[in-house]
Amino acid sequence: MKNSEKWMRGLPYVGNKGQKAQQIIDLLPSGGRFIDVFGGGGSISLHACNSGKWDEVIYNDRRKTVVELLKTLLTGNPHLDLTKYVYMTRDEFFDWRDNQPDSIERTLILTVWSFGNGWGTYLWGKKIEKEKLQRTRALFFGDTGTKLDGLYSYAKNETSIAGKYKMFHKWRREEMNIGSRYDLLDQLARLQQLEQLEQLEQLEQRERLEYSTLDYHDLIIQPDDVVYCDPPYVNTGEDYGGWNLSAFYAWLAKCPAKQIYISEYTKLPHTEVAFNLGKKHSLTAVGTRREELLLRYVKQ
């Protein structure tokens, strides 16, 4: 993906379509309105906006603060200073998770600082936590009292997270003769992804996107809408807080849209495989790389 297009990755989020998003959008039929029913991190919606295939794109997710976070980053209202979130201890993370009310800030922290973007556990294990935090502290504040503080002077002319992140890896290669492949500061990579959303200049793409926080049952869908669903996948071993597959099947049967597409690993009842997207890049919960399918719902 070109640097100028990386904003379309959206939020770092569980199940985000990533590199599959453009492929999916290319395969879907054009029309007046596109509805991303389970929008998640927004990657599909943002690719849809950029494609120009639809006059209107509805990005929907029932997690209100997830939608608000994406909207805030895209519109800059209010402005988020992402450098405030480059450093977060384990105790601070769990305090935000367990004791703070739901908010845009809490959502941002749980997204950036959780393992696998799952909002549940801290990003790093205890054995490497101190080392990772020390390097972050040295890069942004230069107050660790170690030779790592040289990072601060090395990257002081960079004002963006992306710039400092790039200088960190350059410093590792030059000063310590160590490659950066196994030394990623993951939270900076995620914050850099959010920073790219803040820097979006294409006004047309932003204006085409509409935001919705409804349960999928409550969406008002018209027959001519193009509907895309990326629900929790069948038999993935994940807990999605009361997800009801039977209720989803019932909703599909009643949905008035003539064009309904679903991402899945498994062919669902009353669907046909519109396209095989190939194997997933990352491992699934059962430790295998499974083929992702784009299904088309067939009305009975």
Contacts in CASP RR format, 6 or more apart in sequence:
PFRMAT RR
TARGET T0000
AUTHOR 0000-0000-0000
METHOD contacts of the structure
MODEL  1
MKNSEKWMRGLPYVGNKGQKAQQIIDLLPSGGRFIDVFGGGGSISLHACN
SGKWDEVIYNDRRKTVVELLKTLLTGNPHLDLTKYVYMTRDEFFDWRDNQ
PDSIERTLILTVWSFGNGWGTYLWGKKIEKEKLQRTRALFFGDTGTKLDG
LYSYAKNETSIAGKYKMFHKWRREEMNIGSRYDLLDQLARLQQLEQLEQL
EQLEQRERLEYSTLDYHDLIIQPDDVVYCDPPYVNTGEDYGGWNLSAFYA
WLAKCPAKQIYISEYTKLPHTEVAFNLGKKHSLTAVGTRREELLLRYVKQ
1 8 0 8 1.000
1 9 0 8 1.000
1 19 0 8 1.000
5 50 0 8 1.000
6 193 0 8 1.000
6 196 0 8 1.000
7 46 0 8 1.000
7 196 0 8 1.000
7 197 0 8 1.000
7 199 0 8 1.000
7 200 0 8 1.000
8 21 0 8 1.000
8 22 0 8 1.000
8 43 0 8 1.000
8 46 0 8 1.000
8 47 0 8 1.000
8 50 0 8 1.000
9 16 0 8 1.000
9 18 0 8 1.000
9 21 0 8 1.000
9 43 0 8 1.000
9 46 0 8 1.000
9 193 0 8 1.000
9 196 0 8 1.000
10 16 0 8 1.000
10 41 0 8 1.000
10 42 0 8 1.000
10 43 0 8 1.000
10 46 0 8 1.000
10 70 0 8 1.000
10 193 0 8 1.000
10 197 0 8 1.000
11 40 0 8 1.000
11 41 0 8 1.000
11 42 0 8 1.000
11 66 0 8 1.000
11 69 0 8 1.000
11 70 0 8 1.000
11 111 0 8 1.000
11 193 0 8 1.000
11 194 0 8 1.000
11 197 0 8 1.000
12 41 0 8 1.000
12 111 0 8 1.000
12 112 0 8 1.000
12 117 0 8 1.000
12 190 0 8 1.000
12 193 0 8 1.000
12 194 0 8 1.000
13 40 0 8 1.000
13 41 0 8 1.000
13 42 0 8 1.000
13 66 0 8 1.000
13 111 0 8 1.000
13 117 0 8 1.000
14 116 0 8 1.000
14 117 0 8 1.000
14 118 0 8 1.000
15 40 0 8 1.000
15 230 0 8 1.000
16 40 0 8 1.000
16 41 0 8 1.000
16 42 0 8 1.000
16 43 0 8 1.000
16 117 0 8 1.000
17 24 0 8 1.000
17 43 0 8 1.000
17 44 0 8 1.000
17 230 0 8 1.000
17 263 0 8 1.000
18 43 0 8 1.000
19 281 0 8 1.000
20 263 0 8 1.000
20 277 0 8 1.000
20 292 0 8 1.000
21 43 0 8 1.000
21 44 0 8 1.000
21 46 0 8 1.000
21 47 0 8 1.000
22 47 0 8 1.000
23 277 0 8 1.000
24 44 0 8 1.000
24 47 0 8 1.000
24 228 0 8 1.000
24 261 0 8 1.000
24 263 0 8 1.000
24 277 0 8 1.000
24 294 0 8 1.000
25 44 0 8 1.000
25 47 0 8 1.000
25 48 0 8 1.000
25 51 0 8 1.000
25 53 0 8 1.000
26 51 0 8 1.000
27 274 0 8 1.000
27 275 0 8 1.000
27 294 0 8 1.000
28 34 0 8 1.000
28 53 0 8 1.000
28 226 0 8 1.000
28 228 0 8 1.000
28 259 0 8 1.000
28 261 0 8 1.000
29 226 0 8 1.000
29 259 0 8 1.000
30 53 0 8 1.000
30 54 0 8 1.000
30 226 0 8 1.000
31 53 0 8 1.000
31 54 0 8 1.000
31 55 0 8 1.000
31 224 0 8 1.000
31 226 0 8 1.000
32 54 0 8 1.000
32 55 0 8 1.000
32 56 0 8 1.000
32 224 0 8 1.000
32 225 0 8 1.000
32 226 0 8 1.000
33 54 0 8 1.000
33 55 0 8 1.000
33 56 0 8 1.000
33 57 0 8 1.000
33 58 0 8 1.000
33 222 0 8 1.000
33 224 0 8 1.000
33 225 0 8 1.000
33 226 0 8 1.000
34 45 0 8 1.000
34 48 0 8 1.000
34 53 0 8 1.000
34 54 0 8 1.000
34 56 0 8 1.000
34 57 0 8 1.000
34 58 0 8 1.000
34 225 0 8 1.000
34 226 0 8 1.000
34 228 0 8 1.000
35 58 0 8 1.000
35 60 0 8 1.000
35 219 0 8 1.000
35 221 0 8 1.000
35 225 0 8 1.000
35 226 0 8 1.000
35 227 0 8 1.000
35 228 0 8 1.000
35 257 0 8 1.000
36 42 0 8 1.000
36 44 0 8 1.000
36 45 0 8 1.000
36 48 0 8 1.000
36 57 0 8 1.000
36 58 0 8 1.000
36 59 0 8 1.000
36 60 0 8 1.000
36 228 0 8 1.000
36 230 0 8 1.000
37 60 0 8 1.000
37 216 0 8 1.000
37 219 0 8 1.000
37 227 0 8 1.000
37 228 0 8 1.000
37 229 0 8 1.000
37 230 0 8 1.000
37 231 0 8 1.000
38 60 0 8 1.000
38 61 0 8 1.000
38 216 0 8 1.000
38 229 0 8 1.000
38 230 0 8 1.000
38 231 0 8 1.000
39 45 0 8 1.000
39 59 0 8 1.000
39 60 0 8 1.000
39 61 0 8 1.000
39 230 0 8 1.000
40 61 0 8 1.000
40 63 0 8 1.000
40 66 0 8 1.000
40 230 0 8 1.000
41 61 0 8 1.000
41 66 0 8 1.000
41 70 0 8 1.000
42 59 0 8 1.000
42 61 0 8 1.000
42 70 0 8 1.000
44 228 0 8 1.000
44 230 0 8 1.000
45 57 0 8 1.000
45 58 0 8 1.000
45 59 0 8 1.000
45 209 0 8 1.000
46 205 0 8 1.000
46 209 0 8 1.000
48 54 0 8 1.000
48 57 0 8 1.000
49 57 0 8 1.000
49 205 0 8 1.000
49 206 0 8 1.000
49 208 0 8 1.000
49 209 0 8 1.000
50 202 0 8 1.000
50 205 0 8 1.000
52 208 0 8 1.000
54 208 0 8 1.000
54 226 0 8 1.000
55 208 0 8 1.000
56 208 0 8 1.000
56 210 0 8 1.000
57 208 0 8 1.000
57 209 0 8 1.000
57 210 0 8 1.000
58 210 0 8 1.000
58 212 0 8 1.000
58 219 0 8 1.000
59 67 0 8 1.000
59 70 0 8 1.000
59 209 0 8 1.000
59 210 0 8 1.000
59 211 0 8 1.000
59 212 0 8 1.000
60 67 0 8 1.000
60 211 0 8 1.000
60 212 0 8 1.000
60 213 0 8 1.000
60 214 0 8 1.000
60 216 0 8 1.000
60 219 0 8 1.000
61 67 0 8 1.000
61 212 0 8 1.000
61 213 0 8 1.000
62 213 0 8 1.000
62 214 0 8 1.000
62 215 0 8 1.000
62 216 0 8 1.000
63 107 0 8 1.000
63 213 0 8 1.000
64 102 0 8 1.000
64 213 0 8 1.000
65 102 0 8 1.000
65 103 0 8 1.000
65 104 0 8 1.000
65 106 0 8 1.000
65 107 0 8 1.000
66 107 0 8 1.000
67 211 0 8 1.000
67 212 0 8 1.000
67 213 0 8 1.000
68 104 0 8 1.000
68 107 0 8 1.000
69 104 0 8 1.000
69 107 0 8 1.000
69 108 0 8 1.000
69 111 0 8 1.000
70 197 0 8 1.000
70 211 0 8 1.000
71 211 0 8 1.000
72 78 0 8 1.000
72 80 0 8 1.000
72 104 0 8 1.000
73 80 0 8 1.000
73 194 0 8 1.000
73 197 0 8 1.000
73 198 0 8 1.000
74 197 0 8 1.000
74 198 0 8 1.000
74 200 0 8 1.000
74 206 0 8 1.000
74 209 0 8 1.000
75 206 0 8 1.000
76 198 0 8 1.000
79 198 0 8 1.000
80 104 0 8 1.000
80 108 0 8 1.000
80 194 0 8 1.000
80 198 0 8 1.000
82 161 0 8 1.000
82 191 0 8 1.000
82 194 0 8 1.000
82 195 0 8 1.000
82 198 0 8 1.000
83 140 0 8 1.000
83 161 0 8 1.000
85 108 0 8 1.000
85 109 0 8 1.000
85 112 0 8 1.000
85 113 0 8 1.000
85 187 0 8 1.000
85 191 0 8 1.000
86 136 0 8 1.000
86 140 0 8 1.000
86 161 0 8 1.000
86 187 0 8 1.000
86 188 0 8 1.000
86 191 0 8 1.000
87 133 0 8 1.000
87 136 0 8 1.000
87 137 0 8 1.000
87 140 0 8 1.000
87 141 0 8 1.000
88 109 0 8 1.000
88 112 0 8 1.000
88 113 0 8 1.000
88 187 0 8 1.000
89 133 0 8 1.000
90 122 0 8 1.000
90 126 0 8 1.000
90 129 0 8 1.000
93 109 0 8 1.000
93 110 0 8 1.000
93 113 0 8 1.000
93 114 0 8 1.000
93 122 0 8 1.000
93 123 0 8 1.000
94 122 0 8 1.000
96 106 0 8 1.000
96 109 0 8 1.000
96 110 0 8 1.000
97 106 0 8 1.000
97 110 0 8 1.000
97 119 0 8 1.000
97 120 0 8 1.000
100 106 0 8 1.000
108 194 0 8 1.000
110 118 0 8 1.000
110 119 0 8 1.000
110 120 0 8 1.000
111 117 0 8 1.000
111 119 0 8 1.000
111 190 0 8 1.000
112 123 0 8 1.000
112 187 0 8 1.000
112 190 0 8 1.000
112 191 0 8 1.000
112 194 0 8 1.000
113 122 0 8 1.000
113 123 0 8 1.000
113 187 0 8 1.000
114 120 0 8 1.000
114 121 0 8 1.000
114 122 0 8 1.000
114 123 0 8 1.000
115 121 0 8 1.000
115 122 0 8 1.000
115 123 0 8 1.000
115 124 0 8 1.000
117 190 0 8 1.000
122 129 0 8 1.000
123 186 0 8 1.000
123 187 0 8 1.000
124 132 0 8 1.000
124 186 0 8 1.000
132 185 0 8 1.000
134 144 0 8 1.000
134 146 0 8 1.000
134 148 0 8 1.000
135 148 0 8 1.000
135 151 0 8 1.000
135 168 0 8 1.000
135 185 0 8 1.000
136 185 0 8 1.000
136 187 0 8 1.000
136 188 0 8 1.000
137 143 0 8 1.000
137 144 0 8 1.000
138 144 0 8 1.000
138 146 0 8 1.000
138 148 0 8 1.000
138 149 0 8 1.000
138 150 0 8 1.000
138 151 0 8 1.000
138 152 0 8 1.000
139 151 0 8 1.000
139 152 0 8 1.000
139 155 0 8 1.000
139 164 0 8 1.000
139 167 0 8 1.000
139 168 0 8 1.000
139 185 0 8 1.000
140 152 0 8 1.000
140 164 0 8 1.000
141 152 0 8 1.000
142 148 0 8 1.000
142 149 0 8 1.000
142 150 0 8 1.000
142 151 0 8 1.000
142 152 0 8 1.000
143 149 0 8 1.000
150 171 0 8 1.000
151 167 0 8 1.000
151 168 0 8 1.000
151 171 0 8 1.000
154 167 0 8 1.000
154 171 0 8 1.000
154 175 0 8 1.000
155 163 0 8 1.000
155 164 0 8 1.000
155 167 0 8 1.000
155 168 0 8 1.000
155 171 0 8 1.000
158 164 0 8 1.000
158 166 0 8 1.000
158 167 0 8 1.000
160 195 0 8 1.000
161 188 0 8 1.000
161 191 0 8 1.000
161 192 0 8 1.000
161 195 0 8 1.000
162 192 0 8 1.000
162 195 0 8 1.000
162 196 0 8 1.000
164 188 0 8 1.000
165 185 0 8 1.000
165 188 0 8 1.000
165 189 0 8 1.000
165 192 0 8 1.000
168 180 0 8 1.000
168 185 0 8 1.000
168 188 0 8 1.000
169 179 0 8 1.000
169 180 0 8 1.000
169 183 0 8 1.000
172 178 0 8 1.000
172 179 0 8 1.000
172 180 0 8 1.000
172 183 0 8 1.000
173 179 0 8 1.000
173 180 0 8 1.000
200 206 0 8 1.000
212 219 0 8 1.000
216 229 0 8 1.000
216 248 0 8 1.000
216 251 0 8 1.000
217 247 0 8 1.000
217 251 0 8 1.000
221 227 0 8 1.000
221 255 0 8 1.000
221 256 0 8 1.000
221 257 0 8 1.000
222 256 0 8 1.000
222 257 0 8 1.000
223 256 0 8 1.000
223 257 0 8 1.000
223 258 0 8 1.000
224 257 0 8 1.000
224 258 0 8 1.000
225 257 0 8 1.000
225 259 0 8 1.000
226 257 0 8 1.000
226 259 0 8 1.000
226 261 0 8 1.000
227 255 0 8 1.000
227 257 0 8 1.000
227 259 0 8 1.000
227 260 0 8 1.000
227 261 0 8 1.000
228 261 0 8 1.000
228 262 0 8 1.000
228 263 0 8 1.000
229 260 0 8 1.000
229 261 0 8 1.000
229 262 0 8 1.000
229 263 0 8 1.000
230 262 0 8 1.000
230 263 0 8 1.000
231 243 0 8 1.000
231 248 0 8 1.000
231 262 0 8 1.000
232 238 0 8 1.000
232 240 0 8 1.000
232 243 0 8 1.000
233 263 0 8 1.000
233 264 0 8 1.000
233 265 0 8 1.000
233 266 0 8 1.000
234 245 0 8 1.000
234 264 0 8 1.000
234 265 0 8 1.000
234 266 0 8 1.000
234 268 0 8 1.000
235 265 0 8 1.000
235 266 0 8 1.000
236 265 0 8 1.000
236 284 0 8 1.000
236 285 0 8 1.000
236 286 0 8 1.000
237 285 0 8 1.000
237 286 0 8 1.000
238 285 0 8 1.000
249 268 0 8 1.000
249 269 0 8 1.000
252 260 0 8 1.000
252 270 0 8 1.000
252 297 0 8 1.000
253 270 0 8 1.000
253 300 0 8 1.000
255 297 0 8 1.000
258 299 0 8 1.000
259 296 0 8 1.000
260 296 0 8 1.000
260 297 0 8 1.000
261 274 0 8 1.000
261 294 0 8 1.000
261 295 0 8 1.000
261 296 0 8 1.000
261 297 0 8 1.000
262 268 0 8 1.000
262 271 0 8 1.000
262 294 0 8 1.000
262 295 0 8 1.000
262 296 0 8 1.000
262 297 0 8 1.000
263 277 0 8 1.000
263 292 0 8 1.000
263 293 0 8 1.000
263 294 0 8 1.000
263 295 0 8 1.000
264 292 0 8 1.000
264 293 0 8 1.000
264 295 0 8 1.000
265 280 0 8 1.000
265 284 0 8 1.000
265 290 0 8 1.000
265 291 0 8 1.000
265 292 0 8 1.000
265 293 0 8 1.000
266 293 0 8 1.000
267 273 0 8 1.000
267 293 0 8 1.000
267 295 0 8 1.000
268 295 0 8 1.000
270 297 0 8 1.000
270 298 0 8 1.000
270 299 0 8 1.000
270 300 0 8 1.000
271 295 0 8 1.000
271 296 0 8 1.000
271 297 0 8 1.000
271 298 0 8 1.000
272 295 0 8 1.000
272 296 0 8 1.000
272 298 0 8 1.000
273 293 0 8 1.000
273 294 0 8 1.000
273 295 0 8 1.000
273 296 0 8 1.000
274 294 0 8 1.000
274 295 0 8 1.000
274 296 0 8 1.000
275 293 0 8 1.000
275 294 0 8 1.000
276 291 0 8 1.000
276 292 0 8 1.000
276 293 0 8 1.000
276 294 0 8 1.000
277 291 0 8 1.000
277 292 0 8 1.000
277 293 0 8 1.000
277 294 0 8 1.000
278 291 0 8 1.000
278 292 0 8 1.000
279 289 0 8 1.000
279 290 0 8 1.000
279 291 0 8 1.000
279 292 0 8 1.000
280 289 0 8 1.000
280 290 0 8 1.000
280 291 0 8 1.000
280 292 0 8 1.000
281 289 0 8 1.000
282 289 0 8 1.000
283 289 0 8 1.000
284 290 0 8 1.000
END
